[in-house]
Structures are given as C-alpha cells and as structure tokens.
Amino acid sequence: RLGRSQDAIAAYRSALQVAPDNPEALTMLGQLLSQGGDTAEALKHWREALRLKADYPELLNNLAWVLATAPDPMARNGAEAVRYGERACELTRYRQAMLVGTLAAAYAEAGRFTEAVATAEKARTLAQAAGDEKLAARNTELRELYRAGRAYHEEPAPR
C-alpha cells in the first residue's frame, strides 16, 4: 500500500509540473500526503488549491478536518477550521453528513462545544437518513466526546 501511495504522490507531483494550477490534482496530492502523516505539506497544497478554487466543498472539508483534528497541535487551528467547515456546509446546504460532522469537530476544536454537540447530532441524523449507520454511530461517539468538553484529535499516522 505504501508503495502505491508513493507512486500516486509521484504521479500527482509530475502532473502538477505540467499543470500547476490544477486544484483537483493539488487536492488529491494533499489527501495522499495527509494520509501519510505529512500534514504541513498537505496543508500547503490544499491552501494553493483553495486559492484556485474557493468554492470546492471537498477541499474545504479536508482543510477543516485536518485543522480541527490533526495529531500535531501546531497544525490545528479551530477558528480557521470553523471558517472552512461552515463554508463547505453552506455550499452543500448542510445536507452532507460527513461535512456536517467535520464542522462539529471544528466547533469542538474552537471550544464551541454546545455548537459541536448540536452539529454532531445533525450529522448523525443526516447519516441515518442516508442509511449510513457506521457514520451515524461515529457521530454519536463524537457527540459524546464534545458533550464532555473534549475535542477529537486523530492519532499520528504510522511511519
């Protein structure tokens, strides 16, 4: 798996040498880097993609999630995560459970736990309505974490 990820990263880097203003390629490169634990470089590529395509819900969601939940406290920024999370949800009319769940995590990171609890509940309801019981259960778990006044932070990626 690691070899395939490294191959994909190399392919996206090559593609960006040819077309450096491709927000989708920048977003995918950022995703792969983030999955591999390189948060700083992922954020750099995502911010560049956002400069090119400001109203890209998936990108806004990726940024919000990492800024809210990164294992490295130096990478987290609750206020910025809320800004991106709210914009992603506005663009999708608060109808996508995953994006609403990310906004809940952003609220928690920003210390806005009352909003985090309510937003996680909305994400749970949306996931249930879509038949995604796994995502509904995850949002229930996170809601309880926020209710306890704690933000969610991911574990560092294995190296």
DSSP file with accessible surface (Angstrom, degrees, kcal/mol):
  #  RESIDUE AA STRUCTURE BP1 BP2  ACC     N-H-->O    O-->H-N    N-H-->O    O-->H-N    TCO  KAPPA ALPHA  PHI   PSI    X-CA   Y-CA   Z-CA
    1    1 A R     >        0   0  205      0, 0.0     4,-2.4     0, 0.0     5,-0.2   0.000 360.0 360.0 360.0 -43.8    0.0    0.0    0.0
    2    2 A L  H  >  +     0   0  125      1,-0.2     4,-2.7     2,-0.2     5,-0.2   0.923 360.0  52.3 -60.6 -40.9    2.8    2.4    0.9
    3    3 A G  H  > S+     0   0   44      1,-0.2     4,-2.3     2,-0.2    -1,-0.2   0.908 109.9  48.2 -62.2 -40.8    4.5    1.8   -2.5
    4    4 A R  H  > S+     0   0  177      2,-0.2     4,-2.5     1,-0.2    -1,-0.2   0.888 111.2  50.7 -66.9 -38.6    1.2    2.6   -4.3
    5    5 A S  H  X S+     0   0   28     -4,-2.4     4,-2.8     2,-0.2    -2,-0.2   0.922 111.0  48.4 -63.5 -43.4    0.8    5.8   -2.3
    6    6 A Q  H  X S+     0   0  101     -4,-2.7     4,-2.4     1,-0.2    -2,-0.2   0.894 111.5  50.3 -64.9 -38.0    4.3    6.8   -3.0
    7    7 A D  H  X S+     0   0  115     -4,-2.3     4,-2.4    -5,-0.2    -2,-0.2   0.908 111.7  48.1 -63.7 -42.6    3.7    6.1   -6.7
    8    8 A A  H  X S+     0   0   30     -4,-2.5     4,-2.7     2,-0.2     5,-0.2   0.911 110.4  51.3 -65.3 -41.5    0.5    8.1   -6.7
    9    9 A I  H  X S+     0   0   13     -4,-2.8     4,-2.6     1,-0.2    -2,-0.2   0.943 111.2  48.1 -60.0 -45.4    2.2   11.0   -4.9
   10   10 A A  H  X S+     0   0   50     -4,-2.4     4,-2.4     1,-0.2    -2,-0.2   0.905 110.8  51.5 -62.1 -40.7    4.9   11.0   -7.6
   11   11 A A  H  X S+     0   0   60     -4,-2.4     4,-2.6     2,-0.2    -1,-0.2   0.920 111.0  46.8 -64.1 -42.9    2.3   10.9  -10.3
   12   12 A Y  H  X S+     0   0   72     -4,-2.7     4,-2.4     2,-0.2    -2,-0.2   0.900 110.6  52.6 -67.5 -37.9    0.5   13.9   -8.9
   13   13 A R  H  X S+     0   0   92     -4,-2.6     4,-1.2    -5,-0.2    -2,-0.2   0.928 111.5  47.1 -61.8 -41.6    3.7   15.8   -8.5
   14   14 A S  H  X S+     0   0   67     -4,-2.4     4,-1.3     1,-0.2     3,-0.5   0.922 110.9  51.3 -64.6 -43.7    4.5   15.1  -12.1
   15   15 A A  H  X S+     0   0   46     -4,-2.6     4,-2.8     1,-0.2     3,-0.3   0.896 107.9  53.0 -61.1 -37.5    1.1   16.2  -13.2
   16   16 A L  H  < S+     0   0   20     -4,-2.4    -1,-0.2     1,-0.2    -2,-0.2   0.757 100.8  60.3 -73.8 -20.9    1.4   19.4  -11.3
   17   17 A Q  H  < S+     0   0  160     -4,-1.2    -1,-0.2    -3,-0.5    -2,-0.2   0.873 113.6  38.0 -68.9 -34.3    4.7   20.2  -13.1
   18   18 A V  H  < S+     0   0  132     -4,-1.3    -2,-0.2    -3,-0.3    -1,-0.2   0.881 136.8  18.5 -80.5 -41.9    2.7   20.1  -16.3
   19   19 A A    ><  +     0   0   43     -4,-2.8     3,-1.1    -5,-0.1    -1,-0.2  -0.696  67.5 171.2-132.5  78.1   -0.4   21.8  -14.9
   20   20 A P  T 3  S+     0   0   75      0, 0.0    -1,-0.1     0, 0.0    -4,-0.1   0.680  74.6  61.8 -67.1 -15.8    0.5   23.6  -11.7
   21   21 A D  T 3   +     0   0  105     31,-0.0    -5,-0.1     4,-0.0     0, 0.0  -0.058  69.7 121.6-101.5  34.3   -2.9   25.3  -11.5
   22   22 A N    <>  -     0   0   60     -3,-1.1     4,-2.4     1,-0.2     5,-0.2  -0.814  41.7-170.2 -99.2 101.8   -5.0   22.1  -11.2
   23   23 A P  H  > S+     0   0   18      0, 0.0     4,-2.4     0, 0.0    -1,-0.2   0.850  84.8  54.8 -64.6 -30.4   -7.0   22.3   -8.0
   24   24 A E  H  > S+     0   0   79      2,-0.2     4,-2.6     1,-0.2     5,-0.2   0.925 110.1  45.7 -68.0 -42.7   -8.2   18.7   -8.2
   25   25 A A  H  > S+     0   0    7      2,-0.2     4,-2.7     1,-0.2     5,-0.2   0.915 113.4  50.0 -66.0 -40.7   -4.6   17.4   -8.5
   26   26 A L  H  X S+     0   0    9     -4,-2.4     4,-2.5     2,-0.2    -2,-0.2   0.909 111.5  49.6 -62.2 -40.3   -3.5   19.7   -5.6
   27   27 A T  H  X S+     0   0    4     -4,-2.4     4,-2.3    -5,-0.2    -2,-0.2   0.933 112.5  45.9 -65.1 -46.0   -6.3   18.4   -3.5
   28   28 A M  H  X S+     0   0   77     -4,-2.6     4,-2.5     2,-0.2     5,-0.2   0.908 112.1  51.1 -66.4 -39.7   -5.6   14.7   -4.2
   29   29 A L  H  X S+     0   0    1     -4,-2.7     4,-2.7     1,-0.2     5,-0.2   0.941 110.8  49.6 -61.5 -44.2   -1.8   15.2   -3.6
   30   30 A G  H  X S+     0   0    0     -4,-2.5     4,-2.8    -5,-0.2    -2,-0.2   0.904 109.2  52.4 -59.7 -41.4   -2.7   16.9   -0.3
   31   31 A Q  H  X S+     0   0   50     -4,-2.3     4,-2.5     2,-0.2    -1,-0.2   0.934 111.2  45.8 -61.1 -47.4   -5.0   14.0    0.6
   32   32 A L  H  X S+     0   0   24     -4,-2.5     4,-1.5     2,-0.2    -2,-0.2   0.913 114.2  48.4 -63.0 -42.8   -2.3   11.4    0.0
   33   33 A L  H  <>S+     0   0    9     -4,-2.7     5,-2.7    -5,-0.2     4,-0.2   0.915 111.4  50.2 -64.3 -41.6    0.3   13.5    1.9
   34   34 A S  H ><5S+     0   0   23     -4,-2.8     3,-1.8     1,-0.2    -2,-0.2   0.927 108.0  52.6 -62.3 -44.2   -2.2   13.9    4.8
   35   35 A Q  H 3<5S+     0   0   99     -4,-2.5    -1,-0.2     1,-0.3    -2,-0.2   0.827 108.7  52.0 -61.3 -30.4   -2.9   10.1    4.9
   36   36 A G  T 3<5S-     0   0   41     -4,-1.5    -1,-0.3    -5,-0.2    -2,-0.2   0.406 124.2-104.3 -86.7   1.5    0.9    9.6    5.1
   37   37 A G  T < 5S+     0   0   21     -3,-1.8     2,-1.5    -4,-0.2     3,-0.2   0.486  82.7 127.4  92.7   3.3    1.2   12.0    8.0
   38   38 A D     >< +     0   0   59     -5,-2.7     4,-2.2     1,-0.2     5,-0.2  -0.543  23.9 159.7 -93.2  72.9    2.8   14.9    6.1
   39   39 A T  H  >  +     0   0   22     -2,-1.5     4,-2.9     1,-0.2     5,-0.2   0.895  65.9  55.8 -63.1 -43.5    0.2   17.5    7.4
   40   40 A A  H  > S+     0   0   75     -3,-0.2     4,-1.8     1,-0.2    -1,-0.2   0.930 112.4  41.2 -60.5 -46.1    2.3   20.5    6.7
   41   41 A E  H  > S+     0   0   40      2,-0.2     4,-2.3     1,-0.2    -1,-0.2   0.892 113.0  54.8 -70.6 -36.5    2.8   19.8    3.1
   42   42 A A  H  X S+     0   0    0     -4,-2.2     4,-2.8     1,-0.2     5,-0.2   0.950 108.2  48.9 -59.1 -46.9   -0.8   18.6    2.7
   43   43 A L  H  X S+     0   0   10     -4,-2.9     4,-2.7     1,-0.2     5,-0.2   0.891 108.1  55.1 -61.2 -37.8   -2.0   22.0    4.1
   44   44 A K  H  X S+     0   0  131     -4,-1.8     4,-1.8    -5,-0.2    -1,-0.2   0.945 111.7  42.7 -60.6 -46.2    0.3   23.8    1.7
   45   45 A H  H  X S+     0   0   21     -4,-2.3     4,-2.4     1,-0.2    -2,-0.2   0.899 114.5  50.7 -69.2 -40.4   -1.2   22.1   -1.4
   46   46 A W  H  X S+     0   0    1     -4,-2.8     4,-2.5     2,-0.2    -1,-0.2   0.899 108.9  51.0 -65.0 -39.7   -4.7   22.4   -0.1
   47   47 A R  H  X S+     0   0   96     -4,-2.7     4,-1.8    -5,-0.2    -1,-0.2   0.891 110.6  49.4 -66.0 -36.9   -4.3   26.1    0.5
   48   48 A E  H  X S+     0   0   63     -4,-1.8     4,-1.6    -5,-0.2    -2,-0.2   0.923 111.0  49.7 -65.9 -42.4   -3.0   26.6   -3.0
   49   49 A A  H  X S+     0   0    0     -4,-2.4     4,-2.2     1,-0.2    -2,-0.2   0.913 109.2  52.5 -62.0 -39.8   -5.9   24.6   -4.4
   50   50 A L  H  < S+     0   0   23     -4,-2.5    -1,-0.2     1,-0.2    -2,-0.2   0.872 104.1  56.1 -65.5 -35.1   -8.3   26.8   -2.4
   51   51 A R  H  < S+     0   0  156     -4,-1.8     3,-0.3     1,-0.2    -1,-0.2   0.899 114.0  41.1 -61.8 -35.1   -6.7   29.9   -3.9
   52   52 A L  H  < S+     0   0   54     -4,-1.6     2,-0.3     1,-0.3    -2,-0.2   0.786 132.1  20.9 -82.9 -30.7   -7.5   28.5   -7.3
   53   53 A K    ><  +     0   0   78     -4,-2.2     3,-0.5    -5,-0.1    -1,-0.3  -0.725  65.8 177.9-144.2  86.8  -11.0   27.2   -6.5
   54   54 A A  T 3  S+     0   0   61     -3,-0.3     2,-0.5    -2,-0.3    -1,-0.1   0.760  76.4  53.9 -67.8 -28.4  -12.5   28.9   -3.4
   55   55 A D  T 3   +     0   0   88      4,-0.0    -1,-0.3    36,-0.0    -5,-0.0  -0.419  69.2 128.8-108.8  60.6  -15.9   27.1   -3.5
   56   56 A Y    <>  -     0   0   30     -3,-0.5     4,-2.6    -2,-0.5     3,-0.4  -0.881  41.0-163.5-116.5  94.9  -14.7   23.4   -3.6
   57   57 A P  H  > S+     0   0   25      0, 0.0     4,-2.6     0, 0.0     5,-0.2   0.860  86.2  51.2 -54.5 -42.0  -16.7   21.7   -0.8
   58   58 A E  H  > S+     0   0   95      2,-0.2     4,-2.4     1,-0.2     5,-0.1   0.913 113.2  46.0 -64.0 -40.4  -14.4   18.6   -0.6
   59   59 A L  H  > S+     0   0    0     -3,-0.4     4,-2.6     2,-0.2     5,-0.2   0.933 112.1  49.9 -66.6 -47.1  -11.3   20.7   -0.3
   60   60 A L  H  X S+     0   0    4     -4,-2.6     4,-2.6     1,-0.2    -2,-0.2   0.910 111.8  50.1 -57.7 -40.6  -12.9   23.0    2.3
   61   61 A N  H  X S+     0   0   12     -4,-2.6     4,-2.9    -5,-0.3    -2,-0.2   0.920 108.9  50.7 -64.3 -45.0  -13.9   19.9    4.2
   62   62 A N  H  X S+     0   0   28     -4,-2.4     4,-2.4     2,-0.2     5,-0.3   0.933 113.0  46.3 -58.5 -47.2  -10.4   18.4    4.0
   63   63 A L  H  X S+     0   0    0     -4,-2.6     4,-2.7     1,-0.2     5,-0.2   0.938 113.2  48.8 -60.6 -47.5   -8.8   21.6    5.3
   64   64 A A  H  X S+     0   0    0     -4,-2.6     4,-1.6    -5,-0.2    -2,-0.2   0.922 111.6  49.8 -60.2 -44.8  -11.4   21.9    8.1
   65   65 A W  H  X S+     0   0   53     -4,-2.9     4,-2.6     2,-0.2     5,-0.2   0.945 114.3  42.8 -61.6 -49.9  -10.9   18.3    9.2
   66   66 A V  H  X S+     0   0    5     -4,-2.4     4,-2.1     1,-0.2    -1,-0.2   0.929 113.5  51.4 -66.2 -41.5   -7.1   18.5    9.4
   67   67 A L  H  < S+     0   0    2     -4,-2.7    10,-2.4    -5,-0.3    -1,-0.2   0.779 118.5  39.3 -66.2 -24.2   -7.1   21.9   11.1
   68   68 A A  H  < S+     0   0    0     -4,-1.6    -2,-0.2    -5,-0.2    -1,-0.2   0.796 129.8  23.6 -90.5 -32.6   -9.6   20.6   13.7
   69   69 A T  H  < S+     0   0    0     -4,-2.6    85,-3.2    -5,-0.2    -3,-0.2   0.394  76.2 139.4-123.4   2.3   -8.2   17.1   14.3
   70   70 A A     <  -     0   0    2     -4,-2.1     6,-0.1    -5,-0.2     5,-0.1  -0.160  54.2-131.5 -53.8 140.5   -4.5   16.9   13.3
   71   71 A P  S    S+     0   0   44      0, 0.0    -1,-0.1     0, 0.0     3,-0.0   0.865  93.9  74.5 -59.5 -35.2   -2.4   14.9   15.7
   72   72 A D  S >> S-     0   0   83      1,-0.2     3,-1.9     2,-0.0     4,-0.7  -0.702  73.9-152.6 -83.2 115.1    0.2   17.7   15.8
   73   73 A P  G >4 S+     0   0   81      0, 0.0     3,-0.7     0, 0.0    -1,-0.2   0.799  94.3  64.1 -59.3 -24.7   -1.2   20.6   17.9
   74   74 A M  G 34 S+     0   0  167      1,-0.2    -2,-0.0    -3,-0.0    -4,-0.0   0.739 100.9  51.4 -70.9 -20.3    0.9   23.0   15.9
   75   75 A A  G <4 S+     0   0   18     -3,-1.9    -1,-0.2    -5,-0.1     2,-0.2   0.630  92.5  95.9 -88.4 -15.4   -1.2   22.1   12.8
   76   76 A R    <<  +     0   0   49     -4,-0.7     2,-0.2    -3,-0.7    -8,-0.2  -0.524  40.0 167.6 -83.1 144.7   -4.5   22.7   14.5
   77   77 A N     >  -     0   0   70    -10,-2.4     4,-2.5    -2,-0.2     5,-0.2  -0.739  12.9-170.3-154.6  97.4   -6.5   26.0   14.2
   78   78 A G  H  > S+     0   0   10     31,-0.3     4,-2.6    -2,-0.2    32,-0.3   0.889  85.5  51.1 -60.8 -43.4  -10.0   25.8   15.4
   79   79 A A  H  > S+     0   0   67      1,-0.2     4,-2.1     2,-0.2    -1,-0.2   0.926 113.6  44.7 -63.7 -42.7  -11.1   29.2   14.1
   80   80 A E  H  > S+     0   0   22      2,-0.2     4,-2.4     1,-0.2     5,-0.2   0.910 111.7  53.6 -67.5 -39.9   -9.8   28.5   10.6
   81   81 A A  H  X S+     0   0    0     -4,-2.5     4,-2.9     1,-0.2     5,-0.2   0.916 108.4  50.2 -60.5 -42.2  -11.4   25.0   10.7
   82   82 A V  H  X S+     0   0    5     -4,-2.6     4,-3.1    24,-0.3     5,-0.3   0.934 108.7  52.1 -62.2 -45.0  -14.7   26.6   11.6
   83   83 A R  H  X S+     0   0  142     -4,-2.1     4,-1.9     1,-0.2    -2,-0.2   0.944 115.4  40.1 -57.9 -47.8  -14.5   29.0    8.7
   84   84 A Y  H  X S+     0   0   30     -4,-2.4     4,-2.5     2,-0.2    -1,-0.2   0.899 116.0  51.0 -69.5 -41.3  -13.8   26.3    6.2
   85   85 A G  H  X S+     0   0    0     -4,-2.9     4,-2.2    -5,-0.2    18,-0.2   0.910 110.1  48.9 -63.9 -42.6  -16.3   23.9    7.6
   86   86 A E  H  X S+     0   0   49     -4,-3.1     4,-2.7    -5,-0.2    -1,-0.2   0.918 111.5  50.0 -64.0 -40.1  -19.1   26.4    7.6
   87   87 A R  H  X S+     0   0   84     -4,-1.9     4,-2.5    -5,-0.3    -2,-0.2   0.927 109.8  50.2 -65.8 -41.8  -18.3   27.3    4.0
   88   88 A A  H  X S+     0   0    0     -4,-2.5     4,-1.2     1,-0.2    -1,-0.2   0.925 113.6  46.2 -60.7 -42.2  -18.3   23.7    2.9
   89   89 A C  H  <>S+     0   0    0     -4,-2.2     5,-3.2     1,-0.2     6,-0.3   0.887 110.5  52.7 -69.9 -37.8  -21.7   23.1    4.7
   90   90 A E  H ><5S+     0   0   96     -4,-2.7     3,-1.4     1,-0.2    -1,-0.2   0.931 108.1  51.5 -60.5 -44.9  -23.1   26.3    3.2
   91   91 A L  H 3<5S+     0   0   53     -4,-2.5    -1,-0.2     1,-0.3    -2,-0.2   0.792 117.2  38.9 -63.7 -28.7  -22.2   25.2   -0.3
   92   92 A T  T ><5S-     0   0   21     -4,-1.2     3,-1.4    -5,-0.2    -1,-0.3   0.199 112.7-117.4-106.9  14.0  -23.9   21.8    0.2
   93   93 A R  T < 5 -     0   0  172     -3,-1.4    -3,-0.2     1,-0.3    -4,-0.1   0.803  61.2 -71.8  55.2  34.4  -26.8   23.3    2.2
   94   94 A Y  T 3 <S+     0   0   75     -5,-3.2    -1,-0.3    -6,-0.2    -4,-0.1   0.825 108.0 119.9  55.1  37.4  -25.9   21.4    5.3
   95   95 A R    <   +     0   0  173     -3,-1.4     2,-0.7    -6,-0.3    -2,-0.1   0.443  44.0  84.5-110.8  -5.3  -27.1   18.2    3.7
   96   96 A Q     >  -     0   0   86      1,-0.2     4,-2.5    -7,-0.1     3,-0.3  -0.899  63.0-154.3-106.9 114.7  -23.9   16.0    3.7
   97   97 A A  H  > S+     0   0   14     -2,-0.7     4,-2.8     1,-0.2     5,-0.2   0.863  92.4  53.3 -54.0 -43.2  -23.4   14.1    6.9
   98   98 A M  H  > S+     0   0  111      1,-0.2     4,-2.0     2,-0.2    -1,-0.2   0.932 111.5  45.0 -63.0 -42.9  -19.6   13.9    6.5
   99   99 A L  H  > S+     0   0    9     -3,-0.3     4,-2.2     2,-0.2    -1,-0.2   0.907 113.2  50.0 -68.4 -39.1  -19.2   17.6    6.0
  100  100 A V  H  X S+     0   0    0     -4,-2.5     4,-2.1     1,-0.2    -2,-0.2   0.909 109.6  52.7 -65.9 -38.0  -21.6   18.5    8.9
  101  101 A G  H  X S+     0   0    6     -4,-2.8     4,-2.0    -5,-0.3    -1,-0.2   0.884 106.9  52.1 -63.4 -38.3  -19.6   16.1   11.1
  102  102 A T  H  X S+     0   0    6     -4,-2.0     4,-2.3     2,-0.2    -1,-0.2   0.916 106.8  53.0 -63.5 -42.0  -16.4   17.9   10.2
  103  103 A L  H  X S+     0   0    1     -4,-2.2     4,-2.8     1,-0.2    -2,-0.2   0.907 106.0  54.1 -60.3 -39.1  -18.0   21.2   11.1
  104  104 A A  H  X S+     0   0    0     -4,-2.1     4,-2.3     1,-0.2    -1,-0.2   0.933 108.4  48.9 -60.2 -43.8  -18.8   19.7   14.5
  105  105 A A  H  X S+     0   0    2     -4,-2.0     4,-2.5     1,-0.2    -1,-0.2   0.891 110.6  51.5 -62.8 -38.3  -15.2   18.7   15.0
  106  106 A A  H  X S+     0   0    0     -4,-2.3     4,-2.0     2,-0.2   -24,-0.3   0.925 108.2  50.6 -65.1 -44.3  -14.1   22.2   14.1
  107  107 A Y  H  <>S+     0   0   17     -4,-2.8     5,-2.9     1,-0.2    -2,-0.2   0.922 110.9  49.9 -58.5 -43.1  -16.5   23.7   16.6
  108  108 A A  H ><5S+     0   0    2     -4,-2.3     3,-1.9     1,-0.2    -2,-0.2   0.935 109.1  50.6 -62.7 -44.8  -15.1   21.5   19.3
  109  109 A E  H 3<5S+     0   0   48     -4,-2.5   -31,-0.3     1,-0.3    -1,-0.2   0.857 109.1  52.8 -61.7 -32.3  -11.5   22.4   18.4
  110  110 A A  T 3<5S-     0   0   38     -4,-2.0    -1,-0.3   -32,-0.3    -2,-0.2   0.431 121.2-110.6 -81.7   0.3  -12.6   26.1   18.6
  111  111 A G  T < 5S+     0   0   45     -3,-1.9     2,-1.2    -4,-0.2     3,-0.2   0.592  80.1 130.3  81.3  13.3  -14.0   25.4   22.1
  112  112 A R     >< +     0   0   90     -5,-2.9     4,-2.1    -6,-0.2    -1,-0.1  -0.542  23.1 160.0 -98.4  68.4  -17.6   25.9   20.9
  113  113 A F  H  >  +     0   0   58     -2,-1.2     4,-2.7     1,-0.2     5,-0.2   0.824  65.3  57.4 -69.4 -33.8  -18.9   22.7   22.5
  114  114 A T  H  > S+     0   0  127     -3,-0.2     4,-2.1     1,-0.2    -1,-0.2   0.951 113.1  42.1 -61.1 -44.9  -22.6   23.5   22.6
  115  115 A E  H  > S+     0   0   76      1,-0.2     4,-2.6     2,-0.2     5,-0.2   0.874 112.1  55.7 -67.9 -35.8  -22.5   24.0   18.8
  116  116 A A  H  X S+     0   0    0     -4,-2.1     4,-2.6     2,-0.2     5,-0.2   0.927 108.5  47.2 -62.6 -43.8  -20.3   20.9   18.4
  117  117 A V  H  X S+     0   0   25     -4,-2.7     4,-2.1     2,-0.2    -2,-0.2   0.947 114.9  45.2 -63.1 -48.8  -22.8   18.7   20.2
  118  118 A A  H  X S+     0   0   63     -4,-2.1     4,-2.0    -5,-0.2    -2,-0.2   0.899 115.1  48.1 -63.3 -38.5  -25.8   20.1   18.1
  119  119 A T  H  X S+     0   0   21     -4,-2.6     4,-2.6     2,-0.2    -1,-0.2   0.895 109.4  51.8 -73.0 -38.1  -23.9   19.8   14.9
  120  120 A A  H  X S+     0   0    0     -4,-2.6     4,-2.4    -5,-0.2    -1,-0.2   0.894 109.1  52.3 -63.5 -36.3  -22.7   16.3   15.6
  121  121 A E  H  X S+     0   0   53     -4,-2.1     4,-2.5     2,-0.2    -2,-0.2   0.916 108.8  49.4 -65.1 -41.4  -26.4   15.4   16.3
  122  122 A K  H  X S+     0   0   94     -4,-2.0     4,-2.6     2,-0.2    -2,-0.2   0.923 110.7  50.3 -62.7 -42.4  -27.4   16.9   12.9
  123  123 A A  H  X S+     0   0    0     -4,-2.6     4,-2.6     2,-0.2    -2,-0.2   0.909 110.0  51.0 -62.2 -40.6  -24.6   14.9   11.2
  124  124 A R  H  X S+     0   0   46     -4,-2.4     4,-2.6     2,-0.2    -2,-0.2   0.940 110.8  48.1 -61.2 -45.4  -25.9   11.7   12.9
  125  125 A T  H  X S+     0   0   69     -4,-2.5     4,-2.4     1,-0.2    -2,-0.2   0.916 112.2  48.8 -63.4 -43.1  -29.4   12.4   11.7
  126  126 A L  H  X S+     0   0   39     -4,-2.6     4,-1.6     2,-0.2    -1,-0.2   0.912 111.2  50.2 -62.9 -42.3  -28.3   13.0    8.2
  127  127 A A  H  <>S+     0   0    1     -4,-2.6     5,-2.8     1,-0.2     4,-0.3   0.918 111.0  48.8 -64.2 -42.4  -26.2    9.8    8.2
  128  128 A Q  H ><5S+     0   0   79     -4,-2.6     3,-1.6     1,-0.2    -1,-0.2   0.924 108.8  52.8 -62.6 -43.2  -29.1    7.8    9.4
  129  129 A A  H 3<5S+     0   0   88     -4,-2.4    -1,-0.2     1,-0.3    -2,-0.2   0.825 109.9  49.4 -62.1 -30.3  -31.4    9.3    6.8
  130  130 A A  T 3<5S-     0   0   81     -4,-1.6    -1,-0.3    -5,-0.2    -2,-0.2   0.433 118.2-113.5 -86.9  -1.4  -28.9    8.2    4.1
  131  131 A G  T < 5S+     0   0   58     -3,-1.6     2,-1.2    -4,-0.3    -3,-0.2   0.655  73.3 136.4  79.7  15.5  -28.7    4.7    5.6
  132  132 A D     >< +     0   0   72     -5,-2.8     4,-2.2    -6,-0.2    -1,-0.2  -0.686  20.5 168.6 -98.6  82.3  -25.0    5.1    6.7
  133  133 A E  H  > S+     0   0  113     -2,-1.2     4,-2.7     1,-0.2    -1,-0.2   0.821  73.4  57.8 -66.4 -31.6  -25.2    3.5   10.1
  134  134 A K  H  > S+     0   0  180      2,-0.2     4,-2.2     1,-0.2    -1,-0.2   0.942 110.3  42.7 -64.4 -46.3  -21.4    3.5   10.5
  135  135 A L  H  > S+     0   0   33      2,-0.2     4,-2.4     1,-0.2    -2,-0.2   0.890 112.9  54.0 -67.9 -36.2  -21.2    7.2   10.0
  136  136 A A  H  X S+     0   0    1     -4,-2.2     4,-1.9     1,-0.2    -2,-0.2   0.940 109.8  47.3 -61.7 -45.0  -24.2    7.7   12.3
  137  137 A A  H  X S+     0   0   50     -4,-2.7     4,-2.4     1,-0.2    -2,-0.2   0.897 110.1  52.8 -64.1 -39.9  -22.5    5.7   15.0
  138  138 A R  H  X S+     0   0   85     -4,-2.2     4,-2.5     1,-0.2    -1,-0.2   0.914 109.0  49.1 -62.8 -41.9  -19.3    7.6   14.6
  139  139 A N  H  X S+     0   0    4     -4,-2.4     4,-2.5     2,-0.2    -1,-0.2   0.846 107.9  54.6 -68.7 -30.2  -21.1   10.9   15.0
  140  140 A T  H  X S+     0   0   46     -4,-1.9     4,-1.9     2,-0.2    -2,-0.2   0.939 109.6  47.5 -64.6 -45.4  -22.8    9.6   18.1
  141  141 A E  H  X S+     0   0  113     -4,-2.4     4,-1.7     1,-0.2    -2,-0.2   0.928 114.1  46.4 -59.4 -46.8  -19.4    8.8   19.6
  142  142 A L  H  X S+     0   0    7     -4,-2.5     4,-2.7     1,-0.2     5,-0.2   0.895 106.9  57.9 -66.5 -38.3  -18.0   12.2   18.7
  143  143 A R  H  X S+     0   0   37     -4,-2.5     4,-2.6     1,-0.2    -1,-0.2   0.918 106.9  49.0 -57.1 -42.2  -21.1   14.0   20.1
  144  144 A E  H  X S+     0   0   79     -4,-1.9     4,-1.5     2,-0.2    -1,-0.2   0.875 108.9  52.6 -67.6 -35.9  -20.5   12.4   23.5
  145  145 A L  H  <>S+     0   0   32     -4,-1.7     5,-2.0     2,-0.2     3,-0.3   0.940 112.6  44.7 -61.5 -46.4  -16.8   13.4   23.3
  146  146 A Y  H ><5S+     0   0    1     -4,-2.7     3,-2.1     1,-0.2    -2,-0.2   0.884 107.5  58.3 -66.6 -37.8  -17.9   17.0   22.6
  147  147 A R  H 3<5S+     0   0  140     -4,-2.6    -1,-0.2     1,-0.3    -2,-0.2   0.846 103.3  54.2 -60.1 -31.8  -20.6   16.8   25.3
  148  148 A A  T 3<5S-     0   0   66     -4,-1.5    -1,-0.3    -3,-0.3    -2,-0.2   0.388 124.4-107.2 -82.2   2.6  -17.7   16.0   27.7
  149  149 A G  T < 5S+     0   0   38     -3,-2.1     2,-0.4     1,-0.3    -3,-0.2   0.782  79.2 125.1  78.0  29.9  -16.0   19.2   26.6
  150  150 A R      < -     0   0  155     -5,-2.0    -1,-0.3    -6,-0.1     2,-0.2  -0.960  51.9-138.7-125.7 139.5  -13.2   17.4   24.6
  151  151 A A        -     0   0   23     -2,-0.4     2,-0.4   -43,-0.1   -46,-0.1  -0.544  26.4-113.2 -86.1 158.1  -12.2   17.9   21.0
  152  152 A Y        -     0   0   49     -2,-0.2     2,-0.4   -47,-0.2   -43,-0.1  -0.798  33.0-177.6 -93.7 132.7  -11.3   14.9   18.8
  153  153 A H        -     0   0   65     -2,-0.4   -83,-0.2   -82,-0.0   -84,-0.1  -0.999  22.8-124.9-130.6 133.6   -7.7   14.6   17.6
  154  154 A E        -     0   0   69    -85,-3.2     3,-0.1    -2,-0.4     0, 0.0  -0.313  27.2-107.5 -71.5 158.9   -6.5   11.8   15.3
  155  155 A E        -     0   0  159      1,-0.1    -1,-0.1    -2,-0.0     0, 0.0  -0.548  46.4 -90.2 -79.8 150.7   -3.6    9.5   16.1
  156  156 A P        -     0   0   91      0, 0.0    -1,-0.1     0, 0.0     3,-0.1  -0.294  48.3-102.6 -59.9 145.8   -0.4   10.1   14.3
  157  157 A A        -     0   0   30   -123,-0.1     2,-0.1     1,-0.1  -121,-0.1  -0.444  41.8-102.6 -67.4 141.8    0.0    8.1   11.0
  158  158 A P              0   0  126      0, 0.0    -1,-0.1     0, 0.0    -3,-0.0  -0.408 360.0 360.0 -64.4 142.9    2.2    5.0   11.3
  159  159 A R              0   0  232     -2,-0.1  -122,-0.1    -3,-0.1  -123,-0.0  -0.727 360.0 360.0-105.2 360.0    5.6    5.6    9.8
